Amino acid sequence: MTVIIFFYGGVIYAPFMELETSGIIFKTNIEIAGAHASDKELEVREVINDDRRRVLEISIRASGVLKRHRAAEPITVLCVKGEGRFSAGAELDEIVALTNGTIVALGPDIDHEVNADTDLRILVTRFK
């Protein structure tokens, strides 16, 4: 599966991808259905970084964990491959099952972590 990302305005930073632009629309394609790119348990690649948002592609191997952390900005998390769990809150007791197509929205400064049941790939958008 290929995800096509369009953004209006701003400057987009995509160091490992070809970026197309026509006026105010920026477009890039990322391949997200392929195999895990490395032997690392966790791999993070920046897809876009502009004045309004930062988009990260995060790959987590089966049984891996993106450990508890928080973002100062609101975020969305889109599961694009695999299965896992997104936990949030002071006790990480609010849990959402992640499967292909699941999207989670979270406000700023909320503790959260991601556990991968299978190889998992998510797109995280941090809004500035």
N, C-alpha and C positions, 0 to 999 in steps of 0.2 A: 504494500500500500504506500502511496506517496501522498503527503500532506502538502497542500499549496497554501502559502501564507500571503495575504495581501494586507498592506497597511497604507494608510493615507497620511502623507506629510511626514515631517521629521527626517532625521538621518538614521539610516539603518546600518549596523555593523554586523557583517556576516563573514568572518575571516576564512571559513572553509567551504563556502558555497558560492555558486554563481548567482549574482543578483541582477534582476531585470528591473528597469524602471521606464515608465512612460508618463512623464508629467508628475502627478502627485501620488501615483500608485506604485508601490514597490512590491515585487513578487520574488519568492524563492521557493524551490522545491527541496524537501528533505526526504530521504529514503528511511522509512521507519520500520519496515517489515523484515529487514535483513537480520543476519545473525548478530549477536553481541559483538561489538567491534574489537574488544580486547579481553585479556585474561583477568582484568581487574573486576572486583566485586561491584564497584560503583564507578560509573563514568559520566561526567558532566560536560556537555558541549554548549557553548553559547551560540544561539541561532540568530538572535536579533538583540541589539541594544541601542535604543534611541532615547530621546528626551522624555518619552511617555511610558515606555515599557521595556522590560528585559525578558526575552523568551529563552528558556533553557531546555535542551533535550537531555533527559536523565535516564540512563540505563542501569538497572540493578539486577544482578544475577539472582537466580532462584535461591531462596533462603537468606538473601542479603537484606540489609537495612540501611535506609537513609535516616540516620540517627536524629533524635529529637533536636529541634531547632525552632526558630521563629523568624519571620520576615517583618520588617518595619512597615511594609506596604501590603495592601490587599493582594491576594494571589488567586489564580485559578490553576487547577491541575487536571489535565486531560490524559486519561489512560489510552494509549494507542496500541499497546501490545501487551499481552500477558494478563496475569492475575495477581492481586495483592490486597493489602489493607492500608487505608489512610486513617490514621488516628490523630485526634486533636483534642485540645482542652488541657486544663491544668494537670489532670490526672491521665491524660491521653485516653479517656474513657468514651469519647464519641468516635465511633468507628464506622467507616464506609468501605464496603467491598469495592475494589477496583477491578473492572473487566474492560475489554475493548469498548471504547465509547463513553465510559463513565467520566463525567466532569464534576469537579468539586470546586466550590468557591469558598474562600476563607478570608475573614477580615484581618487587619494588621495586628501584629504583636500577639498572636495566638500560637502556643506551642503545638507542634505537629511532627509526625514521623511517618515514614512509609516502609512497609514490610512487603517483600516480594515472595509470593508463593511459588511462582514460576519466573522465568526470565521476564522482566518487566521493563517497559519503556513508557515514560510519561513526558508530556510537554508542560512545563511550568511557566506561567506568565506572571511576572511581578510588575505591578502597576506603580508608576512613580508619581 
